[in-house]
Amino acid sequence: MNFPMHFIFAGPRYSTLTDFVPAPYFRKRFRLDTLPEKAELLICGLGFYELYLNGKRITKGLLSPYISNPDDLLYYDDYDLLPYLQEGENVLGVLLGNGLQNNPGGYVWDFEKARFRGAPEFALQLDLAFPDGSTMTLESDETFRTAPSPIFGDDYRNGEYYDARREIPGWCAPGFDDSGWAPAQLAPLPRGEAVLSRIEPIAVAREILPISVTPAEDGYLFDFGENAAGVCRLTIQGEAGQTITLYHAEMVKDGKLDRRSISFDENDYVQKDIYICKGEGTETYTPTFTYHGFQYVLVKGLKPEQASKDLLCFVVLHTRLRERGGFSCSDATANALQAMVRRSTLTNFHHFPTDCPQREKNGWTADAALSAEHTLLNLEPDKNYHAWLKNIRKAQADSGALPGIIPTSGWGFSWGNGPAWDSVLIYIPYLTYLYRHDKAILEENAHAILRYLDYLTTKIRPDGLICCGLGDWCPVGRGADQYKSPLEFTDTVISMDLCEKSAYIFDALGMQAQKEFALGIYHRLRKAARARLLDLSSMTALGRCQTSQAMAIFYSLFDEAEKPEAFRRLLEMVHESDDHMDVGVLGGRVLFHVLSEFGHSDLAFRMITRKDYPSYGEWVARGRTTLRESFHPQDCDSLNHHFWGDISHWFLRHLAGIHYNPRRRGAEVDIKPNFIEQLDFAAGWHEAPEGKIAVRWERAKEGILLVIEAPPALAGNICLPQGYAFADTGLCERPLCAGDYFVSPDK
């Protein structure tokens, strides 16, 4: 494919945090005496673009084409313009936003210092083919005309400023006089590789109306009742020049907007939109080149009569990910948590998984790795995973090292990475292959994985261990970097797991030499870890904490024969904490699965849903609607993170009992529900490549009614928990077959 590389812009000047350059309009007129039979357009916008033809917006999605480092990748969208063309005059219109091309709001991660920083620019090419065999090509060049738009400031992270008095009616429609507009200028050629975007776009998911409006802080506080991500649509009848300022935040304290979870320092930039009225009847404004994470909006500049619930509507935005699984049960807290996981996962997915929508909007690698399994079970992120992994490969250093955030302009190599974070390069392909049988995702990433393993060998200390990155982040009761499990433990054990999964990937691709290389590192690390990180006399792991003990069991640092006694010690640790979780994100990812594997799903459920700190249920009791970054009640951290969301995976696997591809050989599912006493019913479903798997169990007179739906292409077993048997056979296990089963206590 020939990608257009004639980039144009309005000029080289670009915005700073305090000096704004308006988002530029561009237009190009052309005539058609007859309509073509083909009209194919390719466009790349750096950073974001909005595309119009004959006055109609036809952009595929919001914040198009993508969010990438343009030194690495240039994303192009393709369009069929045939339905929009007309005989006579036609007009192409383009509106540009800064995006990552110029992101001074990302100064914490050095984006304002990026080598690629510059004014927004774009390249496009329209190829027309006519019935008589003739062709016509239109390409971005100096014949495009440009003028400032009403968007007089925009920043991907901070917000957007719009002056309605500067609106130009009909600017992209035929018949408009653009003689006063300036010619476009040729822009510097970007350095990145041109690729065709094949992602699911960002789209409007739903709309939320405010539940209350109250006077506050010389303005009015709008409460939308739930935390999510998007923008506000403003509808107002105002006076010319009246300035309306919207401050977005997740929290309120003492009746005032609490912005501590969104600001790294004292500034007035973050999550702020401004609208200046033109004063001509009812005006409507929705920001174009930004989004925010919030539940509350403080609006300043209103007259009392304007402060009604009709003023704002919360337009929720995220990547359009199709639903592919779900869970429900008889417990209201568990249902609320499932909804919170879903909301946090979606509202942190804007082209790729981000850590939080209100502050960073960064592609933190560990967050995505920790969330990959529950995301694949619940949603369809496949296309966007492929695209983001290409960005990850591009960000990989010559040494094989990975940064902690992607995309990046170089930040994240000296801090913010390490094996648990770098695991994204292996976990996402591995899990996507397991759940979707997608071999292409393995093939695309195999070389990068091999390079990473080679890099990993350089981080092995003389004692055979690894200690080089971030560890058990956000542990209960401590600061984020005050780990309870020693860093050398979590780094070494995660590295072991990365090598084992890499060996599986290489084996699936027939790369036997690479498989042996990965297994060699695995055995080397495991030998050193067993010698230095385990006390086999007490069957405890270094750190003697829930995280270390659960990880040592889950990742098989303990031998199979040692696991029962190691689990007994883990159970002691849990009971010593009064049956509370006492882990960070790495321990939290495995703890509940280990409890279930050893027959204690009831305890895991109680730990998850209990209402006192620390627990997920305590978040529900406090009225949270998304997953927090930290469990500590006093922390002023993000209220919308998804890396604690694996409980949804646990619900589906250990309550509903769906174990898809349990032996890693495809086309199998084991149904292994747990009829815990806290529930009257549980139901889960997942749409596998072979078809829909659904399980529901509910209490009936003197037993359990178990209903299973499974496609014929899947083999496996139905395995009942200890103490139960099939009423018709007296057995606790039988081959998989869809149908209704009555299960009774095994007497």
HELIX and SHEET records of a PDB file:
HELIX    1   1 LEU A   82  TYR A   84  5                                   3    
HELIX    2   2 GLY A   99  GLN A  101  5                                   3    
HELIX    3   3 PRO A  104  TRP A  109  5                                   6    
HELIX    4   4 PHE A  111  LYS A  113  5                                   3    
HELIX    5   5 ALA A  164  ARG A  166  5                                   3    
HELIX    6   6 PRO A  304  GLN A  306  5                                   3    
HELIX    7   7 ALA A  332  THR A  347  1                                  16    
HELIX    8   8 THR A  365  ASN A  378  1                                  14    
HELIX    9   9 ASP A  382  ALA A  395  1                                  14    
HELIX   10  10 PRO A  419  ASP A  422  1                                   4    
HELIX   11  11 VAL A  424  ARG A  436  1                                  13    
HELIX   12  12 LYS A  439  THR A  457  1                                  19    
HELIX   13  13 LEU A  487  ALA A  508  1                                  22    
HELIX   14  14 GLN A  512  ARG A  532  1                                  21    
HELIX   15  15 GLN A  546  PHE A  554  1                                   9    
HELIX   16  16 GLU A  560  GLU A  562  5                                   3    
HELIX   17  17 LYS A  563  GLU A  576  1                                  14    
HELIX   18  18 VAL A  585  GLY A  588  1                                   4    
HELIX   19  19 LEU A  591  GLU A  597  1                                   7    
HELIX   20  20 SER A  601  THR A  609  1                                   9    
HELIX   21  21 TYR A  616  ALA A  621  1                                   6    
HELIX   22  22 ILE A  647  TRP A  650  1                                   4    
HELIX   23  23 PHE A  651  ALA A  656  3                                   6    
SHEET    1   A 2 ILE A   8  PHE A   9  0                                        
SHEET    2   A 2 GLN A 185  LEU A 186 -1                                        
SHEET    1   B 6 LYS A  56  ARG A  57  0                                        
SHEET    2   B 6 PHE A  48  LEU A  53 -1                                        
SHEET    3   B 6 GLY A  88  GLY A  97 -1                                        
SHEET    4   B 6 PRO A  24  LEU A  32 -1                                        
SHEET    5   B 6 ARG A 145  PRO A 148 -1                                        
SHEET    6   B 6 ALA A 182  PRO A 183 -1                                        
SHEET    1   C 5 THR A 135  GLU A 139  0                                        
SHEET    2   C 5 GLU A 121  ALA A 129 -1                                        
SHEET    3   C 5 LYS A  38  LEU A  46 -1                                        
SHEET    4   C 5 LEU A  73  ASP A  80 -1                                        
SHEET    5   C 5 GLU A 193  LEU A 196  1                                        
SHEET    1   D 7 ILE A 151  ASP A 155  0                                        
SHEET    2   D 7 GLY A 159  ASP A 163 -1                                        
SHEET    3   D 7 LYS A 272  ILE A 276  1                                        
SHEET    4   D 7 THR A 243  ALA A 249 -1                                        
SHEET    5   D 7 HIS A 292  LYS A 300 -1                                        
SHEET    6   D 7 GLY A 219  GLN A 237 -1                                        
SHEET    7   D 7 SER A 212  ALA A 216 -1                                        
SHEET    1   E 7 ILE A 151  ASP A 155  0                                        
SHEET    2   E 7 GLY A 159  ASP A 163 -1                                        
SHEET    3   E 7 LYS A 272  ILE A 276  1                                        
SHEET    4   E 7 THR A 243  ALA A 249 -1                                        
SHEET    5   E 7 HIS A 292  LYS A 300 -1                                        
SHEET    6   E 7 GLY A 219  GLN A 237 -1                                        
SHEET    7   E 7 THR A 282  TYR A 285 -1                                        
SHEET    1   F 8 ILE A 151  ASP A 155  0                                        
SHEET    2   F 8 GLY A 159  ASP A 163 -1                                        
SHEET    3   F 8 LYS A 272  ILE A 276  1                                        
SHEET    4   F 8 THR A 243  ALA A 249 -1                                        
SHEET    5   F 8 HIS A 292  LYS A 300 -1                                        
SHEET    6   F 8 GLY A 219  GLN A 237 -1                                        
SHEET    7   F 8 LEU A 312  THR A 319 -1                                        
SHEET    8   F 8 ILE A 202  ILE A 208 -1                                        
SHEET    1   G 2 MET A 251  LYS A 253  0                                        
SHEET    2   G 2 LYS A 256  ASP A 258 -1                                        
SHEET    1   H 6 GLY A 325  CYS A 329  0                                        
SHEET    2   H 6 PHE A 681  ALA A 688 -1                                        
SHEET    3   H 6 GLY A 691  ALA A 700 -1                                        
SHEET    4   H 6 GLY A 703  GLU A 709 -1                                        
SHEET    5   H 6 GLY A 739  PRO A 745 -1                                        
SHEET    6   H 6 TYR A 724  PHE A 726 -1                                        
SHEET    1   I 2 LEU A 534  ASP A 535  0                                        
SHEET    2   I 2 THR A 540  ALA A 541 -1                                        
SHEET    1   J 2 ILE A 658  TYR A 660  0                                        
SHEET    2   J 2 VAL A 669  ILE A 671 -1                                        
SHEET    1   K 2 ASN A 717  CYS A 719  0                                        
SHEET    2   K 2 GLU A 733  PRO A 735 -1                                        
END                                                                             
